[in-house]
Amino acid sequence: MRVVLQMSSGAFAEAMHRSGHGSAAGRHIEKPQGLIDVKERNPAARSALRLAGAVVSALAVASPAAAETLESALSRAYQANPALNAARANLRATDEDVNRFQAGYRPNAALSADIGIQQFQGKIGGVGASGPINLTTRPGGAGLTINQNVFDGFQTDNRVRAAESTVLSTREGLRQTEMNTLFNAAQAYMNVLSDTATLELQRNNVEVLEEQLRQTRDRFNVGEVTRTDVAQAEARLAGARSQVSAAEAALRASIGIFRQIVGVEPRQLAPGRPLDRYVPASLDQAILIGLKEHPQILASLHAVDVAELQVKVNEGALYPQAQITGAVQQRYDQQFPGDNGVTASIVGRVNIPLYQGGAEYAAIRQAKENVGRARLVADQDRDTIRASIVRTWGNLEASKAQVIASQAQVQANEVALNGVREEARVGQRTTLDVLNAQQELLSARVALIRAQRDRVVNSYDVVQAVGRLTVRFTSLPVTPYSAREHLDQVRDLWFGLRTPDGR
């Protein structure tokens, strides 16, 4: 993996330019570009972000034209993420409940056949008796029975409607999983970018401190500084090397998570762009959209419908039940060898329940309590989503301000470092002052990288919080999965073992 690091002018950029090591394929410096690609409405923010574009990193193994974009990474995750595909399979399995309960409208037919042997030994008494009898018959036959439900207290109607509401609830759950997957992919993408930039900053910090240590030793040899100055430079270099190891570990972890979510190793990553065009104009508008469109709330409302329909299903057990049974049978050797006959019948049955121990009443009361619980869960989900929107909105606003503040901090620390170095040359500053100034600049640049990363991730978080981080709404370059298609394929199937995809 070849790492491309772009940074601002100054001592760190000089040190990076001299560096020729770091990864297996080497490193080089190119024209600076941004860790984020954003157009701010605020002119001050636009100016700050242009300056912020000086501190960046990207993973590179190919030409810039072949760079992986944040949108293409999200598209890969949408197609290949196992958790998302498992949720789609769960929805397809749930679709079959509609067809399963529709079986209550359809007739049940069964063929039966039997054959056996029967031995009779005895005698016939009475006037004209013929004496002992030894009779062997082989009774058998075949028959067809058809049962058709006529009325079951509307239980089949309500079961089908409940199954349809469950499907709708599961679709919303699938949409929630889709949003989580896309957000996790965006977060993983930006983590790889920011961790790569942080690692390169730490590596180049080591190079700068090595040069600082060399100069300090030279000055110690000519008596300009003391052994204390050398020890301070050595200690700071050892700490910087430790930070490089920590940054390498963090980057490895981010690459692993990227591979887990997106499905491929990160190669050349282009700067990420905030999803500002899909962020509502105000917090109040975001809350209104979220309470109306968020899949968690819609799934809860469908769950209320399912609970209410279950009450009706249980009440149906108290209603009369009616069905028609038709049967036709062909029988052989029933009484004597060689006899046969055909029997046909159509029977209508009505069953009126009177009392069955009270279990049905308990089930109805239980179902009503479940309705109340489902409504409370829906209210709780509304409060949860509202709080989530307020939280993510605040984080987004804070990250915008942090990018501007971090850039100003970097600029000020660059000026301060240059000044401290000049003062150290004339003996007005100590080696420790220079080391501290370098550390403050490094910390500011790392903070800027983190702020840029948060700026992008928080914009995706807001769109997710309002329930719109989906392929259809954000127009990602990928064919959307049709949740309705499978249900249309299976809901009216009367028979068949194969799934619509051929399994």
VEXDREN-2710 file (C-alpha; in Angstrom, 1 decimal):
% VEXDREN-2710
k/r/px/py/pz
1/MET/0.0/0.0/0.0
2/ARG/1.4/3.3/-1.0
3/VAL/0.4/6.3/1.1
4/VAL/0.0/9.8/-0.3
5/LEU/0.2/12.6/2.2
6/GLN/-0.6/16.2/1.4
7/MET/0.1/18.8/4.1
8/SER/0.5/22.5/4.5
9/SER/3.7/24.5/4.0
10/GLY/6.2/24.9/6.8
11/ALA/8.7/22.7/8.7
12/PHE/6.5/19.6/8.6
13/ALA/6.1/19.8/4.9
14/GLU/9.8/20.2/4.5
15/ALA/10.5/17.2/6.6
16/MET/7.9/15.1/4.7
17/HIS/9.5/16.1/1.4
18/ARG/12.9/14.8/2.7
19/SER/11.2/11.5/3.8
20/GLY/11.4/8.5/1.6
21/HIS/10.2/5.7/3.8
22/GLY/7.1/4.7/5.8
23/SER/5.2/2.1/3.8
24/ALA/6.3/-0.8/1.6
25/ALA/5.8/1.2/-1.6
26/GLY/7.2/4.5/-0.3
27/ARG/5.6/7.9/0.0
28/HIS/5.6/11.1/-1.9
29/ILE/4.1/14.6/-1.7
30/GLU/1.5/15.9/-4.1
31/LYS/-0.5/19.0/-4.5
32/PRO/-2.6/19.5/-1.4
33/GLN/-6.2/18.6/-1.5
34/GLY/-8.9/18.3/1.2
35/LEU/-9.7/15.5/3.5
36/ILE/-13.2/16.7/2.9
37/ASP/-14.8/18.2/-0.2
38/VAL/-17.4/20.7/1.0
39/LYS/-19.0/23.9/-0.1
40/GLU/-20.1/25.9/2.9
41/ARG/-22.8/28.6/2.8
42/ASN/-20.8/30.8/5.2
43/PRO/-18.0/32.7/3.4
44/ALA/-15.8/32.5/6.5
45/ALA/-16.4/28.8/6.6
46/ARG/-15.5/28.5/2.9
47/SER/-12.3/30.3/3.5
48/ALA/-11.4/28.2/6.4
49/LEU/-12.1/25.0/4.6
50/ARG/-9.9/26.0/1.7
51/LEU/-7.1/26.4/4.2
52/ALA/-8.1/23.2/5.8
53/GLY/-7.6/21.4/2.5
54/ALA/-3.8/21.7/3.2
55/VAL/-4.0/18.9/5.8
56/VAL/-5.1/15.7/4.2
57/SER/-4.4/12.1/3.4
58/ALA/-5.6/9.4/1.1
59/LEU/-4.7/5.8/0.4
60/ALA/-3.3/5.3/-3.1
61/VAL/-2.4/2.4/-5.4
62/ALA/-3.8/3.7/-8.6
63/SER/-4.2/6.8/-10.7
64/PRO/-6.4/9.6/-9.4
65/ALA/-9.0/8.8/-12.1
66/ALA/-9.5/5.4/-10.5
67/ALA/-10.0/6.7/-7.0
68/GLU/-12.6/5.1/-4.8
69/THR/-15.2/7.8/-3.8
70/LEU/-17.3/7.8/-0.7
71/GLU/-20.4/7.3/-2.9
72/SER/-18.9/4.2/-4.6
73/ALA/-17.9/2.8/-1.3
74/LEU/-21.5/3.2/0.0
75/SER/-22.8/1.5/-3.2
76/ARG/-20.4/-1.5/-2.6
77/ALA/-21.7/-1.8/1.0
78/TYR/-25.3/-1.6/-0.2
79/GLN/-24.8/-4.5/-2.6
80/ALA/-22.5/-6.8/-0.6
81/ASN/-22.8/-6.1/3.1
82/PRO/-23.8/-9.4/4.8
83/ALA/-25.9/-7.8/7.5
84/LEU/-28.0/-5.9/5.0
85/ASN/-28.4/-9.0/2.8
86/ALA/-29.5/-11.0/5.8
87/ALA/-32.1/-8.4/6.6
88/ARG/-33.4/-8.8/3.0
89/ALA/-33.6/-12.5/3.4
90/ASN/-35.5/-12.1/6.6
91/LEU/-38.0/-9.8/4.8
92/ARG/-38.5/-12.5/2.1
93/ALA/-39.1/-15.1/4.7
94/THR/-41.7/-12.8/6.4
95/ASP/-43.4/-12.3/3.0
96/GLU/-44.4/-16.0/3.1
97/ASP/-46.5/-15.4/6.2
98/VAL/-49.0/-13.6/4.0
99/ASN/-49.4/-16.6/1.7
100/ARG/-49.4/-19.0/4.7
101/PHE/-52.4/-17.3/6.3
102/GLN/-54.2/-16.9/3.0
103/ALA/-54.4/-20.7/3.0
104/GLY/-57.4/-20.3/5.3
105/TYR/-59.4/-19.1/2.3
106/ARG/-58.5/-22.1/0.2
107/PRO/-59.9/-25.6/0.3
108/ASN/-58.0/-28.5/1.8
109/ALA/-58.0/-31.7/-0.3
110/ALA/-56.7/-35.1/0.7
111/LEU/-56.6/-38.5/-1.0
112/SER/-56.7/-41.6/1.1
113/ALA/-56.3/-45.3/0.2
114/ASP/-56.3/-48.5/2.3
115/ILE/-56.2/-52.2/1.8
116/GLY/-56.1/-55.2/4.2
117/ILE/-57.1/-58.8/4.7
118/GLN/-60.0/-60.0/6.8
119/GLN/-60.6/-63.6/7.9
120/PHE/-64.0/-64.7/9.2
121/GLN/-64.7/-68.2/10.6
122/GLY/-68.0/-69.2/12.2
123/LYS/-71.4/-70.4/11.3
124/ILE/-74.7/-69.0/10.5
125/GLY/-77.5/-70.1/12.9
126/GLY/-81.2/-70.2/12.6
127/VAL/-83.7/-71.8/10.2
128/GLY/-81.9/-72.9/7.0
129/ALA/-78.5/-72.5/8.5
130/SER/-75.8/-73.8/6.1
131/GLY/-73.3/-74.7/8.8
132/PRO/-69.7/-73.5/9.3
133/ILE/-68.3/-70.6/7.2
134/ASN/-64.7/-69.8/6.5
135/LEU/-64.6/-66.4/4.7
136/THR/-61.6/-64.4/3.6
137/THR/-62.0/-60.9/2.2
138/ARG/-59.5/-58.2/1.2
139/PRO/-61.3/-54.9/2.0
140/GLY/-59.9/-51.7/0.6
141/GLY/-60.7/-48.6/-1.2
142/ALA/-59.8/-45.1/-2.0
143/GLY/-61.3/-41.7/-1.4
144/LEU/-61.1/-38.0/-1.9
145/THR/-62.1/-35.5/0.9
146/ILE/-62.3/-31.7/0.4
147/ASN/-62.9/-29.3/3.3
148/GLN/-63.8/-25.7/2.6
149/ASN/-63.9/-23.1/5.4
150/VAL/-67.0/-20.9/5.1
151/PHE/-66.8/-18.8/8.2
152/ASP/-64.2/-18.7/11.0
153/GLY/-65.1/-15.6/12.9
154/PHE/-63.0/-13.5/10.5
155/GLN/-59.9/-15.0/11.9
156/THR/-58.4/-15.7/8.4
157/ASP/-59.1/-12.1/7.3
158/ASN/-57.4/-10.6/10.4
159/ARG/-54.5/-13.0/10.3
160/VAL/-53.8/-12.0/6.7
161/ARG/-54.0/-8.3/7.5
162/ALA/-51.7/-8.8/10.5
163/ALA/-49.2/-10.6/8.3
164/GLU/-49.3/-7.8/5.8
165/SER/-48.7/-5.3/8.6
166/THR/-45.8/-7.4/9.8
167/VAL/-44.4/-7.3/6.3
168/LEU/-44.6/-3.5/6.3
169/SER/-43.0/-3.4/9.7
170/THR/-40.2/-5.6/8.5
171/ARG/-39.7/-3.5/5.5
172/GLU/-39.1/-0.5/7.8
173/GLY/-36.7/-2.6/9.7
174/LEU/-34.8/-3.4/6.5
175/ARG/-34.7/0.4/5.7
176/GLN/-33.3/0.9/9.2
177/THR/-30.6/-1.7/8.5
178/GLU/-29.9/0.0/5.2
179/MET/-29.4/3.3/6.9
180/ASN/-27.1/1.8/9.5
181/THR/-25.0/0.1/6.9
182/LEU/-24.6/3.2/4.8
183/PHE/-23.7/5.3/7.8
184/ASN/-21.2/2.7/9.1
185/ALA/-19.7/2.6/5.6
186/ALA/-19.3/6.4/5.5
187/GLN/-17.8/6.3/9.0
188/ALA/-15.4/3.6/8.1
189/TYR/-14.4/5.4/4.9
190/MET/-13.6/8.6/6.8
191/ASN/-11.9/6.8/9.6
192/VAL/-9.4/5.2/7.1
193/LEU/-8.8/8.7/5.6
194/SER/-8.3/10.4/8.9
195/ASP/-6.2/7.6/10.5
196/THR/-3.9/7.5/7.4
197/ALA/-3.4/11.3/7.7
198/THR/-2.8/11.0/11.4
199/LEU/-0.2/8.2/10.9
200/GLU/1.6/10.3/8.3
201/LEU/1.7/13.3/10.6
202/GLN/3.1/11.1/13.4
203/ARG/5.7/9.6/11.1
204/ASN/6.9/13.0/9.9
205/ASN/6.9/14.2/13.4
206/VAL/9.4/11.5/14.2
207/GLU/11.6/12.7/11.3
208/VAL/11.4/16.3/12.5
209/LEU/12.3/15.2/16.0
210/GLU/15.2/13.1/14.7
211/GLU/16.5/16.2/13.0
212/GLN/15.9/18.2/16.1
213/LEU/17.8/15.7/18.2
214/ARG/20.8/15.7/15.7
215/GLN/21.0/19.5/15.9
216/THR/20.8/19.5/19.7
217/ARG/23.6/17.0/20.0
218/ASP/25.7/19.0/17.6
219/ARG/25.1/22.1/19.8
220/PHE/25.8/20.1/22.9
221/ASN/29.2/19.0/21.4
222/VAL/30.2/22.6/21.0
223/GLY/28.9/23.6/24.4
224/GLU/25.8/25.7/23.3
225/VAL/23.3/23.5/25.3
226/THR/23.4/21.2/28.2
227/ARG/22.9/17.5/28.6
228/THR/19.4/18.3/29.8
229/ASP/18.4/19.6/26.3
230/VAL/19.7/16.4/24.7
231/ALA/17.7/14.3/27.1
232/GLN/14.5/16.3/26.5
233/ALA/14.9/15.9/22.7
234/GLU/15.5/12.1/23.2
235/ALA/12.4/11.7/25.4
236/ARG/10.2/13.6/23.0
237/LEU/11.5/11.4/20.1
238/ALA/10.8/8.2/22.0
239/GLY/7.2/9.4/22.7
240/ALA/6.7/10.3/19.0
241/ARG/7.8/6.8/18.0
242/SER/5.2/5.4/20.5
243/GLN/2.6/7.6/18.9
244/VAL/3.5/6.2/15.4
245/SER/2.9/2.6/16.7
246/ALA/-0.5/3.6/18.1
247/ALA/-1.4/5.4/14.9
248/GLU/-0.5/2.3/12.9
249/ALA/-2.6/0.1/15.1
250/ALA/-5.6/2.5/14.7
251/LEU/-5.2/2.5/10.9
252/ARG/-5.1/-1.3/10.8
253/ALA/-8.3/-1.5/12.8
254/SER/-10.0/1.0/10.5
255/ILE/-8.9/-0.9/7.4
256/GLY/-10.3/-4.1/9.0
257/ILE/-13.7/-2.4/9.7
258/PHE/-13.8/-0.9/6.2
259/ARG/-13.2/-4.4/4.7
260/GLN/-16.0/-5.8/7.0
261/ILE/-18.6/-3.2/6.0
262/VAL/-17.7/-2.4/2.4
263/GLY/-16.5/-5.8/1.4
264/VAL/-13.2/-4.8/-0.2
265/GLU/-9.8/-3.5/1.0
266/PRO/-9.5/0.3/0.9
267/ARG/-7.3/1.4/-2.0
268/GLN/-7.1/4.9/-3.3
269/LEU/-9.7/7.0/-1.4
270/ALA/-10.9/10.3/-2.7
271/PRO/-11.7/13.1/-0.3
272/GLY/-15.1/12.6/1.3
273/ARG/-18.0/15.1/0.9
274/PRO/-20.6/16.0/3.5
275/LEU/-24.2/15.2/2.7
276/ASP/-25.3/18.8/3.2
277/ARG/-27.7/18.9/0.3
278/TYR/-29.9/16.3/2.1
279/VAL/-29.6/17.9/5.6
280/PRO/-32.8/19.8/6.4
281/ALA/-32.7/23.6/6.6
282/SER/-33.4/23.9/10.3
283/LEU/-33.6/21.7/13.4
284/ASP/-37.4/22.1/13.6
285/GLN/-37.7/20.9/10.0
286/ALA/-35.4/18.0/10.8
287/ILE/-37.6/17.0/13.7
288/LEU/-40.8/17.2/11.7
289/ILE/-39.3/15.0/8.9
290/GLY/-37.9/12.5/11.4
291/LEU/-41.1/12.0/13.3
292/LYS/-42.9/11.5/10.0
293/GLU/-40.5/9.4/8.0
294/HIS/-38.1/7.6/10.3
295/PRO/-38.4/3.8/9.8
296/GLN/-38.1/3.0/13.5
297/ILE/-41.3/5.0/14.2
298/LEU/-43.1/3.6/11.2
299/ALA/-42.2/0.1/12.2
300/SER/-43.6/0.7/15.7
301/LEU/-46.9/2.0/14.2
302/HIS/-47.2/-1.1/12.1
303/ALA/-46.5/-3.2/15.2
304/VAL/-49.5/-1.4/16.8
305/ASP/-51.6/-2.5/13.9
306/VAL/-50.4/-6.1/14.3
307/ALA/-51.3/-6.0/18.0
308/GLU/-54.8/-4.7/17.3
309/LEU/-55.5/-7.3/14.7
310/GLN/-54.3/-10.0/17.0
311/VAL/-57.1/-8.9/19.4
312/LYS/-59.6/-9.5/16.6
313/VAL/-58.1/-12.9/15.8
314/ASN/-58.5/-14.0/19.4
315/GLU/-62.1/-12.6/19.5
316/GLY/-62.8/-14.7/16.4
317/ALA/-62.4/-17.9/18.5
318/LEU/-65.7/-17.0/20.3
319/TYR/-67.7/-16.8/17.0
320/PRO/-69.4/-19.7/15.3
321/GLN/-67.4/-21.7/12.9
322/ALA/-68.8/-23.1/9.7
323/GLN/-67.3/-25.4/7.0
324/ILE/-68.4/-27.7/4.2
325/THR/-66.9/-31.1/3.7
326/GLY/-67.3/-33.1/0.5
327/ALA/-66.2/-36.7/0.2
328/VAL/-66.3/-39.5/-2.3
329/GLN/-65.1/-43.1/-1.7
330/GLN/-64.8/-46.3/-3.6
331/ARG/-64.8/-49.4/-1.4
332/TYR/-64.2/-53.1/-2.2
333/ASP/-64.8/-56.4/-0.3
334/GLN/-66.7/-54.8/2.6
335/GLN/-69.0/-57.6/3.4
336/PHE/-68.3/-60.4/0.9
337/PRO/-65.7/-61.1/-1.7
338/GLY/-66.3/-59.2/-4.9
339/ASP/-68.7/-56.6/-3.6
340/ASN/-67.9/-52.9/-4.2
341/GLY/-69.6/-49.5/-3.9
342/VAL/-69.2/-45.8/-4.2
343/THR/-70.1/-43.4/-1.4
344/ALA/-70.4/-39.6/-1.9
345/SER/-71.4/-37.0/0.6
346/ILE/-71.5/-33.2/1.1
347/VAL/-71.8/-32.2/4.8
348/GLY/-72.1/-28.7/6.2
349/ARG/-71.1/-28.2/9.8
350/VAL/-71.6/-25.3/12.2
351/ASN/-69.8/-25.2/15.6
352/ILE/-71.0/-22.7/18.1
353/PRO/-68.6/-22.4/21.1
354/LEU/-70.2/-22.0/24.5
355/TYR/-67.5/-22.3/27.1
356/GLN/-64.0/-23.8/26.7
357/GLY/-62.4/-23.2/30.1
358/GLY/-61.8/-19.4/29.8
359/ALA/-58.6/-19.6/27.8
360/GLU/-60.0/-17.6/24.9
361/TYR/-61.0/-14.8/27.2
362/ALA/-57.5/-14.7/28.8
363/ALA/-55.9/-14.6/25.3
364/ILE/-58.2/-11.6/24.4
365/ARG/-57.2/-9.7/27.5
366/GLN/-53.6/-10.4/27.0
367/ALA/-53.8/-9.2/23.4
368/LYS/-55.3/-5.9/24.5
369/GLU/-52.5/-5.4/27.0
370/ASN/-50.1/-6.0/24.1
371/VAL/-51.8/-3.2/22.2
372/GLY/-51.2/-0.8/25.0
373/ARG/-47.6/-1.8/25.3
374/ALA/-47.1/-1.4/21.5
375/ARG/-48.5/2.1/21.6
376/LEU/-46.2/3.0/24.5
377/VAL/-43.2/1.6/22.5
378/ALA/-44.2/3.8/19.6
379/ASP/-44.3/6.9/21.9
380/GLN/-40.9/5.9/23.3
381/ASP/-39.5/5.6/19.8
382/ARG/-40.8/9.1/18.9
383/ASP/-38.9/10.5/21.9
384/THR/-35.8/8.5/21.0
385/ILE/-35.8/9.7/17.4
386/ARG/-36.4/13.3/18.5
387/ALA/-33.5/13.2/20.9
388/SER/-31.3/11.6/18.3
389/ILE/-32.0/14.4/15.8
390/VAL/-31.3/17.1/18.4
391/ARG/-28.0/15.3/19.3
392/THR/-26.8/14.8/15.8
393/TRP/-27.8/18.3/14.7
394/GLY/-25.8/19.7/17.6
395/ASN/-22.8/17.6/16.7
396/LEU/-22.9/18.7/13.1
397/GLU/-23.0/22.4/14.1
398/ALA/-20.2/21.9/16.5
399/SER/-18.0/20.1/13.9
400/LYS/-18.5/23.0/11.4
401/ALA/-17.2/25.4/14.1
402/GLN/-14.4/23.0/15.0
403/VAL/-13.0/22.8/11.5
404/ILE/-12.7/26.6/11.4
405/ALA/-11.3/26.8/14.9
406/SER/-8.8/24.0/14.3
407/GLN/-7.6/25.6/11.1
408/ALA/-7.0/28.9/12.9
409/GLN/-5.2/27.0/15.6
410/VAL/-2.9/25.3/13.0
411/GLN/-2.1/28.6/11.4
412/ALA/-1.3/30.2/14.8
413/ASN/0.9/27.3/15.9
414/GLU/2.8/27.4/12.6
415/VAL/3.6/31.1/13.2
416/ALA/4.5/30.3/16.8
417/LEU/6.8/27.5/15.9
418/ASN/8.7/29.5/13.4
419/GLY/9.1/32.3/15.9
420/VAL/10.3/30.0/18.7
421/ARG/12.8/28.4/16.4
422/GLU/14.2/31.8/15.4
423/GLU/14.4/32.9/19.1
424/ALA/16.1/29.6/20.0
425/ARG/18.8/30.3/17.4
426/VAL/19.8/33.5/19.2
427/GLY/19.5/31.9/22.6
428/GLN/16.2/33.4/23.8
429/ARG/14.4/30.1/23.8
430/THR/15.4/26.6/25.1
431/THR/15.2/23.3/23.3
432/LEU/12.2/22.4/25.4
433/ASP/10.3/25.5/24.1
434/VAL/11.0/24.4/20.5
435/LEU/9.8/20.8/21.3
436/ASN/6.7/22.1/23.0
437/ALA/5.9/24.3/20.0
438/GLN/6.3/21.4/17.6
439/GLN/4.1/19.2/19.8
440/GLU/1.4/21.9/19.9
441/LEU/1.4/22.2/16.1
442/LEU/1.2/18.4/15.7
443/SER/-1.7/18.3/18.1
444/ALA/-3.5/21.1/16.2
445/ARG/-3.0/19.3/12.9
446/VAL/-4.3/16.0/14.3
447/ALA/-7.3/17.9/15.8
448/LEU/-8.0/19.5/12.4
449/ILE/-8.0/16.0/10.7
450/ARG/-10.4/14.8/13.3
451/ALA/-12.6/17.8/12.9
452/GLN/-12.7/17.3/9.1
453/ARG/-13.6/13.7/9.6
454/ASP/-16.3/14.6/12.1
455/ARG/-17.7/17.2/9.7
456/VAL/-18.4/14.6/7.1
457/VAL/-19.6/11.8/9.4
458/ASN/-21.9/14.1/11.4
459/SER/-23.7/15.2/8.2
460/TYR/-24.4/11.6/7.4
461/ASP/-25.5/11.1/11.0
462/VAL/-28.1/13.9/10.7
463/VAL/-29.5/12.5/7.5
464/GLN/-29.7/9.1/9.1
465/ALA/-31.4/10.5/12.2
466/VAL/-34.2/12.0/10.1
467/GLY/-34.7/8.7/8.3
468/ARG/-33.4/9.6/4.8
469/LEU/-30.0/7.9/4.5
470/THR/-31.2/5.5/1.9
471/VAL/-30.2/4.6/-1.6
472/ARG/-33.4/5.9/-3.1
473/PHE/-33.3/9.3/-1.3
474/THR/-29.6/10.0/-1.8
475/SER/-29.5/8.7/-5.4
476/LEU/-26.5/6.5/-5.0
477/PRO/-25.3/5.0/-8.2
478/VAL/-26.7/1.5/-7.6
479/THR/-29.9/-0.3/-8.4
480/PRO/-32.2/-0.2/-5.4
481/TYR/-33.5/-3.4/-3.9
482/SER/-37.2/-3.9/-4.4
483/ALA/-38.8/-5.0/-1.2
484/ARG/-42.3/-5.2/-2.9
485/GLU/-41.2/-7.5/-5.8
486/HIS/-40.8/-10.7/-3.8
487/LEU/-44.2/-10.3/-2.0
488/ASP/-45.9/-9.8/-5.4
489/GLN/-44.3/-13.0/-6.6
490/VAL/-45.4/-15.3/-3.7
491/ARG/-48.6/-13.9/-2.2
492/ASP/-50.9/-15.8/-4.5
493/LEU/-48.9/-19.0/-5.1
494/TRP/-51.1/-22.1/-4.5
495/PHE/-48.3/-24.5/-4.6
496/GLY/-44.6/-24.8/-5.5
497/LEU/-41.4/-25.6/-3.6
498/ARG/-38.9/-23.3/-5.4
499/THR/-38.3/-19.7/-4.3
500/PRO/-38.6/-17.0/-7.0
501/ASP/-34.9/-17.0/-7.4
502/GLY/-34.8/-20.7/-8.2
503/ARG/-33.8/-22.3/-5.0
END
